Amino acid sequence: MRKYLFVLYALLVIGILCPDVVAQNRKRPPLPDWVFEKPERSNRTFYYHVERATGETETEARNNAYTQAFMQVALKLGIPLNTEDISEAVASGTNVRLLSQRFTIPMNVACYCSRPNDEFGGWTYWLLCQIPEVGYADNARFDDFNECYKHERYDQRQRDSNTRAIVASTFIPGLGQMLKGHGGSGTAFLLSEIVLFGGGTACYFMGQEQVKTMKAVGTSYEDYKSAKNMKITYDIAMYTAFGLGAVLHIGNMVHAWVVKDKHLPQNISFAPAIIPTNELLQPSYAYGAGVQIKF
């Protein structure tokens, strides 16, 4: 009895907590792609830089991010500036373009986003900047566009890719997987469907040949009985092949929708990792592999 009460209590707790967790995840959208992977620049006069800063409030985190970004440009271009002066100017709420003109710092803010830090408290602020390359401080050709919706566009591209893949695989099995860059699985689905439906079609025509034998004039009883048994065997093989082909076709469409598109940014990536130790006199390094997961 106690076991059942414990199970009911656990289910009750899960039922109470799960909606709250789902609601929190819905309220907080995922971080945009540029936080993990900087966009490609359109020309060589500038490069993208992602600045990350924290603060007790969102405003403080924002001011810290802008201050660090301005200092990054100043150091890059060799412009002598005081961090306190920049911090005061940023905190005053002056427009970024006006601050750039005031400090003669050419910088274009493409996007920004912020999230509350649930683990340590406070806020984290990300800033996507376009910074001129050395030698192009006065004539950098920045892209005047907003990257804030890159994640949404990525999601839309993923949905469009899934729709295109499932439509393609509906008419030609495996084509959707091939369009997503999975040539091996696409070829396997295509060949399997050819074998099953081709074999089922062959069994149908061979069964029709047995029907002709059964209806032929002068066919003996033994030949008639043998042709009938062969017809039943071919029918069973035909229906089995067509049934398996239909099931495989449904699985092919589901797989075409679910499988990741290799032409789009992936959510999980692996890279070599070098981790230094805290020893000052005799520093050493640990080598391994790191994983990056986008949420």
C-alpha positions, -999 to +999 in steps of 0.1 A: +000+000+000+028+024+009+045+017-025+014+027-044+010+059-022+046+068-030+041+063-067+009+084-066+028+111-047+057+111-072+032+114-101+015+143-083+048+161-078+058+156-115+023+168-126+027+200-105+063+208-115+063+199-153+038+225-164+058+251-145+091+240-162+074+240-196+059+275-190+094+288-180+109+274-212+082+289-233+086+323-217+123+323-223+133+320-260+165+303-269+197+323-274+202+334-311+227+316-332+252+345-333+259+340-296+276+307-305+286+313-341+295+347-355+279+356-388+300+358-420+311+393-429+302+406-463+335+424-470+370+426-455+367+461-440+353+448-407+348+417-386+322+406-361+328+406-324+305+392-297+308+409-263+294+392-232+290+410-198+272+404-166+257+427-139+233+427-110+207+443-132+200+442-169+210+479-173+243+473-155+250+442-177+242+463-208+265+491-198+293+467-191+289+451-225+290+484-243+319+496-223+339+465-231+330+467-267+342+503-270+374+494-253+379+464-277+377+487-306+400+513-290+426+487-283+423+473-318+428+507-334+453+521-309+430+549-297+439+561-262+408+561-240+399+559-204+376+531-193+359+553-167+351+580-192+335+554-215+316+538-187+301+572-176+292+581-212+275+547-218+257+549-184+243+583-194+222+566-220+237+584-251+229+569-284+256+544-296+262+563-329+267+596-310+291+579-286+310+565-316+313+600-331+323+615-297+351+591-290+359+586-328+354+549-324+339+534-355+316+506-344+282+493-355+259+474-331+242+447-352+222+430-324+219+424-287+201+401-262+199+396-225+189+368-202+186+365-164+213+343-148+193+317-128+224+300-114+244+329-100+218+357-100+219+389-120+218+393-157+240+384-187+241+407-218+254+398-253+263+423-279+270+416-316+293+443-330+308+451-363+344+464-358+366+478-385+398+460-395+431+477-391+435+502-420+398+507-425+389+527-394+376+557-415+360+538-444+347+505-430+316+494-449+294+480-422+263+459-429+233+478-419+210+450-408+198+433-377+209+398-367+185+396-338+162+373-357+188+349-370+176+322-347+140+326-358+151+326-394+171+294-387+140+278-372+121+289-403+148+275-425+146+242-406+109+240-410+111+248-447+138+222-451+117+196-433+086+204-454+106+202-486+122+169-475+089+152-466+073+163-498+103+150-518+104+117-500+067+112-505+071+111-543+107+097-544+117+077-513+150+089-499+151+121-519+143+142-488+173+127-469+195+134-499+184+170-500+194+173-464+228+159-470+222+123-459+230+105-491+237+071-474+203+068-457+185+083-487+201+058-510+192+030-486+156+040-484+154+043-522+169+009-529+148-008-502+116+007-517+127-004-552+134-039-540+101-042-521+078-026-547+097-041-575+095-076-559+058-071-552+051-061-588+071-090-601+050-114-579+018-098-592+028-105-628+040-140-620+006-147-603-012-135-634+008-160-655-004-188-631-040-175-637-035-179-675-023-214-669-054-221-647-077-208-674-060-224-704-080-250-723-067-285-718-049-278-685-048-310-664-060-311-628-025-315-615-013-285-635-043-265-624-037-274-587+000-265-590-007-232-607-033-223-580-009-231-552+018-210-570-008-182-574-015-182-536+022-181-529+028-152-552-002-133-537+012-138-502+046-126-513+031-096-532+010-084-503+039-089-479+062-069-501+037-041-507+028-040-470+065-038-459+070-012-487+041+009-474+054+008-438+089+016-449+075+045-470+059+060-439+091+055-420+110+072-448+088+103-446+091+105-409+128+101-411+130+128-438+112+152-414+132+143-383+167+140-396+189+172-392+198+192-423+236+191-427+234+224-446+221+243-416+240+250-384+240+220-361+230+222-324+259+200-313+295+204-323+328+188-311+362+205-310+396+199-295+400+214-260+432+226-241+426+232-204+455+249-184+460+241-148+462+267-120+498+261-112+519+292-117+555+279-114+551+248-135+520+253-156+507+222-175+479+216-199+452+189-203+442+180-238+409+165-248+377+170-267+350+196-260+314+196-269+292+227-275+255+224-273+231+251-285+199+255-265 
